[in-house]
Amino acid sequence: MAVDQDLARKLLTDAAARYESACRWSLVVCISIFVFHILTFSPFIRAQVERAALTEQSKLLSAASAEVASALEAQETTMKEVRADLDAMLKRKKAEFALLQLAVETIRQSSGPGAEPPAPSEDRSNPDPMVQMPLSAVQRTGPRLEESARVEHFMDEIRAQGLTDLVRNASSGRQLRIALRPIVEGSVIEPQFEQVRNHWQERVPDLRGKAETARDRFAQLARLFPDEPRWGTMPAEIDVYLAALGKVTFGPPNDPEWWHSVVGKDDAVLEMKNVAVELIGTPSFRDATQALQRLIDERQQLVASLDAKLKDLQRQFAQQSDRLSDLISPIKGVALELSVVVGNFPLVLAFLLAAATIWPVRRYCTLSGAAALARRAELLDGPAAETLYRPSDWMRSVTLLFGQVAFFISWVGVAAWQLAPWQDRDGLNLAFMTAMAVLVLIGGALYKARVMRTVTLST
């Protein structure tokens, strides 16, 4: 059957041009993907991973800052409350001594031994000077109703302990103080200190809990920031602080007669306030809070710089997408999101590489058919036709194809390995996506092998 030579020549020329264009297209696509991988994909992944790490660090630092600030606030609040408790205790103690003194004066003004003391009078115009100063040394008004009951309580205590005659007959302030010491210590001093101690013990669990939370957080910061020596020392400093909390105690001084004067009471309470505040207060929390805030500010600046870098990569990706869409007409005009492309890059890479593998093979299949037609039209001799549709022997083509597939699978594996640290990516499951990508590449290779074998056998 005769073959139109002009038609055969036209078909052969067109097929050869298309095959050459497909080969160039395949090469350009592979180079473009490689450039994208090096200049966009890898920097984008590194920036995202670094940004995620910095964001996590910022969250941890913010949490630590809040916890340390909470511990510092609790510490300062407790110091204020302790001062207020001790001041209130001092006022109550002075009031108690005034009422005790009133009870003593009432007993001393009663008639002889064994006589019942009169009820406390509101007329204190002629107080006993010998007993007035040693106990309270404060100006008193007449007792109110509840104070009268308290005075009666002290008088009952004095009677119950058999101290009435000792109180009535005391010839000096010292004798009177010695006689009244059991009542002063048991009914005035100890109950007041017990109230302060109870209030303190109610606050200790909160102080300890917040300090222990901060200590654990600093231990975590020390592991996260090994170059920051401050965080490594803070747990030990907080342990010292916790031990100091256990040493805070509130009790009367060793001097058994500290309570007999206003100066003695004020000095003792002032000393207790100073000691307690020194034990409760530590500058470490304040210094740590300031250092944490500086680190938070630094991390925020780094995140801002990474955001700027990611925007630059977005612009660069848009330019690359425009160039790639000119090569691949199906995606021309399609808006692509960089984070989506990068998040699914192993699969995207596999499809593009498979297309770069299959498209030239399809064009080669057309070229081999045109070459066979040209040979029948006597436009090509046998060696020329062989050169067109059988560029190498079958086994060599299989070897080259196997190497190409191995290289492409390795490329996909590298992309998946790079993608693994990015935990917040938008995309398919990484293992599933990688397996799908490998199957796509193997499918493209099998298609090429089948086409090449068919062409070889048919010619």
C-alpha positions as CSV (number, residue, x, y, z in Angstrom):
1,M,0.0,0.0,0.0
2,A,1.5,3.3,-1.1
3,V,2.0,6.0,1.5
4,D,1.8,9.6,0.8
5,Q,5.3,10.9,1.3
6,D,4.2,14.5,2.0
7,L,1.8,13.3,4.7
8,A,4.4,10.9,6.2
9,R,7.1,13.7,6.1
10,K,4.7,16.1,7.9
11,L,3.7,13.5,10.5
12,L,7.3,12.6,11.1
13,T,8.4,16.2,11.4
14,D,5.6,17.1,13.7
15,A,6.1,14.0,15.9
16,A,9.8,14.7,16.1
17,A,9.2,18.3,17.2
18,R,6.6,17.2,19.8
19,Y,9.0,14.6,21.2
20,E,11.8,17.1,21.4
21,S,9.5,19.6,23.1
22,A,8.3,16.9,25.5
23,C,11.9,16.0,26.4
24,R,12.7,19.7,27.0
25,W,9.5,20.1,29.0
26,S,10.4,17.1,31.2
27,L,13.9,18.5,31.8
28,V,12.7,22.0,32.6
29,V,10.0,20.6,35.0
30,C,12.6,18.5,36.8
31,I,15.0,21.5,37.1
32,S,12.1,23.8,38.2
33,I,11.1,21.3,40.9
34,F,14.7,21.0,42.1
35,V,15.0,24.8,42.3
36,F,11.7,25.0,44.2
37,H,13.0,22.3,46.5
38,I,16.2,24.0,47.3
39,L,15.1,27.7,47.2
40,T,11.6,27.5,48.6
41,F,10.6,24.1,50.1
42,S,13.6,23.6,52.3
43,P,13.8,27.2,53.6
44,F,10.0,27.2,54.2
45,I,10.2,24.0,56.2
46,R,13.1,25.3,58.2
47,A,11.3,28.6,58.9
48,Q,8.1,26.8,59.9
49,V,9.9,24.4,62.2
50,E,11.9,27.1,63.8
51,R,8.8,29.3,64.1
52,A,6.9,26.5,65.7
53,A,9.8,25.9,68.1
54,L,10.0,29.6,69.0
55,T,6.2,29.8,69.4
56,E,6.4,26.8,71.8
57,Q,9.2,28.4,73.7
58,S,7.3,31.6,73.9
59,K,4.3,29.7,75.3
60,L,6.5,28.0,77.8
61,L,8.2,31.2,78.8
62,S,4.9,33.0,79.1
63,A,3.5,30.2,81.3
64,A,6.7,30.3,83.4
65,S,6.5,34.1,83.7
66,A,2.8,33.9,84.8
67,E,3.7,31.2,87.3
68,V,6.6,33.1,88.7
69,A,4.6,36.3,88.8
70,S,1.9,34.5,90.7
71,A,4.4,33.1,93.2
72,L,5.9,36.6,93.5
73,E,2.4,38.2,94.0
74,A,1.5,35.5,96.6
75,Q,4.8,36.2,98.4
76,E,4.3,39.9,98.5
77,T,0.6,39.6,99.5
78,T,1.6,37.2,102.3
79,M,4.3,39.5,103.6
80,K,1.8,42.3,103.8
81,E,-0.7,40.0,105.5
82,V,1.9,38.8,108.0
83,R,2.8,42.4,108.9
84,A,-0.9,43.2,109.3
85,D,-1.4,40.1,111.5
86,L,1.5,41.0,113.7
87,D,0.3,44.6,114.0
88,A,-3.2,43.5,114.8
89,M,-1.8,41.0,117.3
90,L,0.1,43.8,119.0
91,K,-3.1,45.9,119.3
92,R,-5.1,43.0,120.7
93,K,-2.3,42.2,123.1
94,K,-2.2,45.7,124.4
95,A,-5.9,45.7,124.8
96,E,-5.8,42.4,126.7
97,F,-3.1,43.8,129.0
98,A,-5.2,46.8,129.6
99,L,-8.1,44.7,130.6
100,L,-5.9,42.4,132.7
101,Q,-4.5,45.5,134.5
102,L,-8.1,46.6,135.1
103,A,-8.8,43.2,136.7
104,V,-5.7,43.5,138.8
105,E,-6.6,47.0,140.0
106,T,-10.1,45.8,140.9
107,I,-8.7,43.0,143.0
108,R,-6.1,45.3,144.7
109,Q,-8.8,47.8,145.6
110,S,-11.0,45.1,147.2
111,S,-11.1,44.8,151.0
112,G,-8.8,42.4,152.9
113,P,-7.7,38.8,152.2
114,G,-10.4,36.5,151.2
115,A,-12.8,39.3,150.3
116,E,-14.7,39.2,147.0
117,P,-13.3,41.8,144.7
118,P,-15.9,44.3,143.6
119,A,-17.1,44.5,140.0
120,P,-14.9,46.6,137.7
121,S,-15.8,50.2,137.9
122,E,-15.8,52.7,135.1
123,D,-14.3,55.3,137.4
124,R,-10.6,55.0,136.9
125,S,-9.8,58.4,138.4
126,N,-7.5,56.9,141.1
127,P,-5.7,53.9,139.5
128,D,-3.0,52.1,141.4
129,P,0.2,53.6,139.9
130,M,2.3,50.6,141.0
131,V,0.4,48.2,138.8
132,Q,-0.6,50.6,136.0
133,M,2.7,50.9,134.2
134,P,4.0,47.4,134.3
135,L,1.2,45.9,132.3
136,S,-0.2,48.3,129.7
137,A,1.1,51.9,130.0
138,V,-1.8,53.0,127.8
139,Q,-4.6,55.5,128.5
140,R,-7.8,53.6,129.1
141,T,-11.4,54.6,129.0
142,G,-14.1,52.8,130.9
143,P,-14.7,49.2,129.8
144,R,-17.5,48.4,127.4
145,L,-19.8,45.5,128.0
146,E,-17.7,42.9,126.2
147,E,-14.6,44.3,127.9
148,S,-16.3,44.0,131.3
149,A,-16.9,40.3,130.6
150,R,-13.2,39.9,129.7
151,V,-12.2,41.6,132.9
152,E,-14.4,39.2,134.8
153,H,-12.7,36.4,132.9
154,F,-9.3,37.5,134.1
155,M,-10.5,37.9,137.7
156,D,-11.9,34.4,137.5
157,E,-8.6,33.2,136.2
158,I,-6.7,34.9,139.1
159,R,-9.1,33.3,141.6
160,A,-9.0,29.9,140.0
161,Q,-5.2,29.8,140.1
162,G,-5.2,31.0,143.7
163,L,-3.4,34.2,142.9
164,T,-5.8,36.7,144.5
165,D,-3.7,37.3,147.7
166,L,-0.4,37.4,145.7
167,V,-1.9,40.0,143.3
168,R,-3.4,42.0,146.2
169,N,-0.3,42.0,148.3
170,A,2.4,42.4,145.6
171,S,4.7,45.2,146.8
172,S,6.5,45.8,143.5
173,G,5.8,45.6,139.8
174,R,8.2,42.7,139.4
175,Q,6.4,40.6,142.1
176,L,3.1,41.3,140.3
177,R,4.5,40.3,136.9
178,I,5.9,37.1,138.4
179,A,2.5,36.3,140.0
180,L,0.6,37.0,136.8
181,R,3.0,35.3,134.4
182,P,0.9,32.0,134.1
183,I,-2.2,34.0,133.2
184,V,-0.3,36.4,130.9
185,E,1.3,33.5,129.0
186,G,-1.7,31.2,128.9
187,S,-4.6,33.7,128.4
188,V,-3.0,36.7,126.7
189,I,0.2,35.8,124.8
190,E,-0.2,32.3,123.6
191,P,-3.8,32.7,122.2
192,Q,-2.7,35.7,120.2
193,F,0.4,33.9,118.8
194,E,-1.7,30.9,118.1
195,Q,-4.0,33.0,115.9
196,V,-1.1,34.4,114.0
197,R,0.4,30.9,113.5
198,N,-2.9,29.5,112.3
199,H,-3.3,32.3,109.7
200,W,0.3,31.6,108.6
201,Q,-0.3,27.9,108.2
202,E,-3.3,28.6,106.1
203,R,-1.1,30.6,103.7
204,V,1.8,28.1,103.5
205,P,0.2,25.5,101.1
206,D,-0.5,28.2,98.5
207,L,3.0,29.6,98.8
208,R,4.6,26.1,98.6
209,G,2.3,25.0,95.7
210,K,3.2,28.1,93.5
211,A,6.9,27.9,94.4
212,E,7.0,24.2,93.5
213,T,5.2,24.8,90.2
214,A,7.7,27.5,89.4
215,R,10.6,25.2,90.3
216,D,9.4,22.5,88.0
217,R,8.9,25.0,85.2
218,F,12.5,26.3,85.7
219,A,13.8,22.7,85.5
220,Q,12.0,22.5,82.2
221,L,13.4,25.8,81.1
222,A,16.9,24.6,82.0
223,R,16.6,21.7,79.7
224,L,15.1,23.9,76.9
225,F,17.7,26.7,77.3
226,P,21.0,25.0,78.3
227,D,22.9,28.2,77.5
228,E,20.9,30.2,80.2
229,P,22.7,29.4,83.5
230,R,20.0,31.3,85.5
231,W,17.4,28.6,84.9
232,G,19.7,25.9,86.1
233,T,20.2,27.6,89.4
234,M,16.6,28.7,90.0
235,P,15.4,25.3,91.2
236,A,18.0,25.2,93.9
237,E,17.1,28.8,94.9
238,I,13.5,27.8,95.2
239,D,14.4,24.8,97.3
240,V,16.1,27.2,99.7
241,Y,13.0,29.4,99.7
242,L,10.8,26.4,100.5
243,A,13.1,25.5,103.3
244,A,12.9,29.0,104.6
245,L,9.1,28.8,104.7
246,G,9.5,25.9,107.1
247,K,11.6,28.1,109.4
248,V,9.0,30.9,109.7
249,T,7.6,30.7,113.2
250,F,5.8,33.1,115.5
251,G,6.3,33.0,119.2
252,P,7.3,35.1,122.1
253,P,10.9,36.0,122.7
254,N,13.1,34.1,125.1
255,D,12.9,37.0,127.6
256,P,10.1,36.0,130.1
257,E,9.3,39.7,130.9
258,W,9.4,41.1,127.3
259,W,5.7,41.9,127.5
260,H,5.7,44.2,130.5
261,S,6.3,47.4,128.6
262,V,5.0,49.0,125.4
263,V,8.5,49.3,124.1
264,G,9.1,45.6,124.8
265,K,6.0,44.6,122.9
266,D,6.7,46.9,119.9
267,D,10.3,45.9,119.6
268,A,9.5,42.2,119.7
269,V,6.8,42.4,117.1
270,L,9.0,44.6,114.9
271,E,11.7,42.0,115.1
272,M,9.3,39.2,114.2
273,K,8.1,41.2,111.2
274,N,11.6,41.7,109.9
275,V,12.6,38.1,110.4
276,A,9.4,36.7,108.8
277,V,9.6,39.1,105.8
278,E,13.3,38.2,105.3
279,L,12.4,34.5,105.2
280,I,9.3,34.8,103.1
281,G,10.8,37.4,100.6
282,T,13.3,36.4,98.0
283,P,14.6,38.7,95.2
284,S,15.0,35.6,92.9
285,F,11.4,35.6,91.8
286,R,11.5,39.3,90.8
287,D,14.8,38.8,89.0
288,A,13.5,35.7,87.2
289,T,10.3,37.5,86.2
290,Q,12.3,40.3,84.5
291,A,14.7,37.8,82.8
292,L,11.7,35.8,81.5
293,Q,10.1,38.9,80.1
294,R,13.3,39.7,78.3
295,L,13.4,36.2,76.7
296,I,9.8,36.5,75.7
297,D,10.5,39.8,74.0
298,E,13.4,38.2,72.1
299,R,11.4,35.2,71.0
300,Q,8.6,37.5,69.7
301,Q,11.2,39.5,67.7
302,L,12.5,36.2,66.2
303,V,9.0,35.1,65.3
304,A,8.3,38.4,63.6
305,S,11.5,38.1,61.5
306,L,10.5,34.5,60.6
307,D,7.0,35.7,59.6
308,A,8.7,38.3,57.3
309,K,10.9,35.5,55.8
310,L,7.8,33.3,55.2
311,K,6.1,36.2,53.4
312,D,9.1,36.5,51.1
313,L,8.9,32.8,50.4
314,Q,5.3,33.2,49.5
315,R,6.1,35.9,47.0
316,Q,8.9,33.8,45.6
317,F,6.5,30.8,45.3
318,A,4.0,32.9,43.4
319,Q,6.6,33.8,40.8
320,Q,7.7,30.1,40.6
321,S,4.0,29.1,40.2
322,D,3.6,31.5,37.3
323,R,6.6,30.0,35.5
324,L,5.5,26.5,36.2
325,S,1.9,27.1,35.0
326,D,3.4,28.3,31.7
327,L,4.9,24.8,31.4
328,I,1.9,22.9,32.7
329,S,-1.2,24.3,31.0
330,P,-3.7,22.4,33.3
331,I,-2.7,24.4,36.3
332,K,-2.5,27.7,34.5
333,G,-4.7,30.2,36.4
334,V,-5.1,27.9,39.4
335,A,-4.3,29.6,42.7
336,L,-1.8,27.6,44.7
337,E,-1.2,28.0,48.4
338,L,2.4,27.6,49.4
339,S,1.7,25.9,52.8
340,V,-0.6,23.4,51.1
341,V,1.9,22.6,48.3
342,V,4.7,22.2,50.8
343,G,2.6,20.3,53.2
344,N,1.9,17.7,50.5
345,F,5.1,18.1,48.6
346,P,6.2,14.4,48.4
347,L,2.9,13.6,46.6
348,V,3.0,16.7,44.5
349,L,6.7,15.9,43.6
350,A,5.7,12.3,42.7
351,F,3.0,13.4,40.3
352,L,5.2,16.0,38.6
353,L,8.1,13.5,38.3
354,A,5.7,10.8,37.0
355,A,4.4,13.3,34.4
356,A,7.9,14.2,33.4
357,T,8.5,10.5,32.9
358,I,5.3,9.6,31.1
359,W,4.9,12.6,28.8
360,P,8.1,12.1,26.7
361,V,7.3,8.4,26.5
362,R,3.9,9.2,25.0
363,R,5.5,11.5,22.5
364,Y,8.1,8.9,21.7
365,C,5.4,6.4,21.1
366,T,3.9,8.8,18.5
367,L,7.3,9.4,17.0
368,S,8.0,5.7,16.6
369,G,4.7,5.3,14.7
370,A,5.5,8.3,12.5
371,A,9.0,6.8,11.9
372,A,7.5,3.5,10.8
373,L,5.1,5.3,8.4
374,A,8.0,7.3,7.0
375,R,10.0,4.1,6.5
376,R,7.2,2.6,4.5
377,A,7.1,5.8,2.4
378,E,10.8,5.3,1.8
379,L,11.7,8.6,3.5
380,L,13.9,6.7,5.9
381,D,16.2,3.9,5.5
382,G,16.5,1.1,8.1
383,P,19.4,2.6,10.2
384,A,17.7,6.0,10.4
385,A,14.4,4.5,11.5
386,E,16.2,2.4,14.1
387,T,17.8,5.5,15.5
388,L,14.4,7.2,15.9
389,Y,12.3,4.6,17.4
390,R,14.9,2.3,19.0
391,P,17.5,4.5,20.6
392,S,19.0,1.7,22.8
393,D,18.5,-2.0,23.4
394,W,15.8,-3.2,25.8
395,M,18.0,-4.3,28.7
396,R,19.9,-1.0,28.7
397,S,16.6,0.9,28.8
398,V,15.4,-1.1,31.8
399,T,18.6,-0.4,33.6
400,L,18.3,3.3,33.0
401,L,14.6,3.3,34.0
402,F,15.4,1.4,37.2
403,G,18.1,4.0,38.1
404,Q,15.7,6.9,37.3
405,V,12.9,5.4,39.5
406,A,15.4,4.8,42.4
407,F,16.6,8.4,42.1
408,F,13.0,9.8,42.1
409,I,12.0,7.6,45.1
410,S,15.0,8.8,47.0
411,W,14.1,12.4,46.2
412,V,10.6,11.8,47.5
413,G,12.1,10.2,50.6
414,V,14.3,13.2,51.3
415,A,11.3,15.5,50.9
416,A,9.3,13.4,53.4
417,W,12.2,13.3,55.8
418,Q,12.5,17.1,55.7
419,L,8.7,17.5,56.1
420,A,8.5,15.2,59.2
421,P,9.5,17.9,61.8
422,W,6.8,20.3,60.7
423,Q,4.0,19.1,63.1
424,D,1.4,21.8,62.2
425,R,1.4,21.3,58.5
426,D,-1.8,21.1,56.5
427,G,-1.8,17.9,54.5
428,L,-2.2,14.1,54.4
429,N,-0.7,11.7,56.8
430,L,3.0,11.7,56.0
431,A,3.5,7.9,55.9
432,F,0.4,7.4,53.8
433,M,1.3,10.3,51.5
434,T,4.9,9.0,51.0
435,A,3.6,5.5,50.2
436,M,1.2,7.0,47.7
437,A,4.0,9.0,46.1
438,V,6.2,5.9,45.7
439,L,3.3,4.0,44.1
440,V,2.7,6.9,41.7
441,L,6.4,6.9,40.7
442,I,6.4,3.1,40.3
443,G,3.2,3.4,38.2
444,G,4.8,5.9,35.9
445,A,7.9,3.7,35.5
446,L,5.8,0.7,34.7
447,Y,3.9,2.6,32.1
448,K,7.2,3.8,30.5
449,A,8.5,0.2,30.6
450,R,5.4,-1.2,28.9
451,V,5.4,1.5,26.2
452,M,9.1,1.0,25.5
453,R,8.6,-2.8,25.3
454,T,5.6,-2.5,23.0
455,V,7.5,-0.1,20.7
456,T,10.5,-2.4,20.7
457,L,8.5,-5.6,19.9
458,S,6.4,-3.9,17.3
459,T,9.4,-2.7,15.3
